Amino acid sequence: MRKSLVFAGVLAAGGLAMIAGKPMAQDATRSVWDGVYTEAQAQRGQAAYAQSCGLCHGVGLTGLGEAKPLTGPEFLSNWNGLTMADLFDRTRTTMPLNKPRSLTKEQYADVLAYLLKFDGFPAGQSELPARSEMLAGVTIDAFKPSAALSVTGASADAAAIVADPNGAPNAYAADPGFFKLPAGRTMGSTSAVATDSRGHIWIAERCGANNCAGSKLDPILEFDANGGFIKAFGAGMLLFPHGLFVDAKDHIWLTDGHSDGTKGAQVFEFDTTGKLLRTLGKAGVSAEGPDTFTEPNAVLVTKDGTIFVADGHTPNKGAARIVKFDKSGKFLKQWGGHGAGPGQLEVPHTLAMDSKGRLFVGDRWNNRIQVFDQEGKLLATWDQFGRPSGMFIDRSDVLYVADSESRNPEGYGHHPGWARGIRIGSAKTGAVTAFIRDTEPNPDKAATSGAEGVWADRHGVIYGAQVQQKTVVRYTRAH
């Protein structure tokens, strides 16, 4: 297959969207977790995949060019709740690109068996059948039944509750030593990581410590896709690098969450050379106004240039608002206000936007995500992703949420029963499909641990920026 084929979810002409709207087969009685293929079948499928699919989707199934991944959260989110018959029929009618249906039905079934094995679903004693009517009885469940999700309300936007908030499977391997810093340089605390269109990774760290005040170090770091250091800039400009965003032009946006009367409480826009393009807010002025911020936490820029800033890091003090600007930086409106009621905010810590243009706000102190339209109308409230410190939504509406604060004791971070880590799911339905648990052994003794900022590249590789551990961890799909 050539790279233009999007196997297992042909999005061109709305192929997958139409399938996703189909109801689940009424006679579905088995799940992909029930061992619906054999090891021998998966081995045959691996050979068939290498011959017919590998050129397009790659050895690691992560997708090449325009081809979609066949592994990871994007793939699982797209097919969660459908049946193996849907996947089988889509495979036969689209691959190989110029010769659909050129393999035997048995070969197509073998390829699907290989995909199931690669994605971590268990093998069994019976082969995956090569008939649609039999495959219609096998559902694709991205998460184990013990971590099943129930959605209240009639719409996919309704709030959802996870029966076991920490029970979604983890299929990721961590690489905490991926980034290669220059000699003599150590990573400071960081909540800011993002990738650009070239696959370069941008990190804003706090000058080897947890604050850049008085430091001569450059806090904004650029790395290549292999973790190699490229350059750094921004020395003397920031006090407390906090929220990082890369826009459609590959411009680097960064918030400075502290102020000292001469600098801070601003939002900066840079190009990839490090040239400062503009600032929002007044240097050193911490105030809630149309042209000032108190403690800007996060910034998000839409494709048309509209700018959103989440302002307010201290509960019950200062601001607790979302501020909207046009592409020129002109103030348009704000919404929020302190509180726990619908539409109110308490530490709006992170922002993300889905393909429909809905603005997701990580309302951290209230242990929830609130979803708004771009005029501030509340559309949904979700609490199934934990206590949101960081969020990212990829091009397929896979939602990544970093919870760095949930704790059992009363007081700061109080969120009993919830473990820290990165929860992954669907921005469309609210289903949580994976959970990368924080490895901190005593989270109740630390105000923060694990990822506070999170981003994912186009291949589904996840980056978690950590404040306490002073590092950025790279997570890849484990095989």
Secondary structure as GFF3:
##gff-version 3
##sequence-region A 1 479
A	DSSP	three_ten_helix	12	14	.	.	.	ID=ss1
A	DSSP	alpha_helix	15	20	.	.	.	ID=ss2
A	DSSP	beta_strand	30	31	.	.	.	ID=ss3
A	DSSP	three_ten_helix	32	34	.	.	.	ID=ss4
A	DSSP	alpha_helix	39	52	.	.	.	ID=ss5
A	DSSP	alpha_helix	54	57	.	.	.	ID=ss6
A	DSSP	alpha_helix	72	79	.	.	.	ID=ss7
A	DSSP	alpha_helix	84	94	.	.	.	ID=ss8
A	DSSP	alpha_helix	105	118	.	.	.	ID=ss9
A	DSSP	alpha_helix	132	135	.	.	.	ID=ss10
A	DSSP	beta_strand	138	139	.	.	.	ID=ss11
A	DSSP	three_ten_helix	145	147	.	.	.	ID=ss12
A	DSSP	beta_strand	149	151	.	.	.	ID=ss13
A	DSSP	beta_strand	160	162	.	.	.	ID=ss14
A	DSSP	beta_strand	172	175	.	.	.	ID=ss15
A	DSSP	beta_strand	190	195	.	.	.	ID=ss16
A	DSSP	beta_strand	201	205	.	.	.	ID=ss17
A	DSSP	beta_strand	220	223	.	.	.	ID=ss18
A	DSSP	beta_strand	229	233	.	.	.	ID=ss19
A	DSSP	beta_strand	241	246	.	.	.	ID=ss20
A	DSSP	beta_strand	252	259	.	.	.	ID=ss21
A	DSSP	beta_strand	264	270	.	.	.	ID=ss22
A	DSSP	beta_strand	276	280	.	.	.	ID=ss23
A	DSSP	beta_strand	296	301	.	.	.	ID=ss24
A	DSSP	beta_strand	307	311	.	.	.	ID=ss25
A	DSSP	beta_strand	321	325	.	.	.	ID=ss26
A	DSSP	beta_strand	331	336	.	.	.	ID=ss27
A	DSSP	beta_strand	348	353	.	.	.	ID=ss28
A	DSSP	beta_strand	359	363	.	.	.	ID=ss29
A	DSSP	three_ten_helix	364	366	.	.	.	ID=ss30
A	DSSP	beta_strand	368	372	.	.	.	ID=ss31
A	DSSP	beta_strand	378	382	.	.	.	ID=ss32
A	DSSP	beta_strand	390	393	.	.	.	ID=ss33
A	DSSP	beta_strand	398	403	.	.	.	ID=ss34
A	DSSP	beta_strand	421	426	.	.	.	ID=ss35
A	DSSP	beta_strand	432	437	.	.	.	ID=ss36
A	DSSP	three_ten_helix	443	445	.	.	.	ID=ss37
A	DSSP	beta_strand	451	456	.	.	.	ID=ss38
A	DSSP	beta_strand	462	466	.	.	.	ID=ss39
A	DSSP	beta_strand	471	477	.	.	.	ID=ss40
###
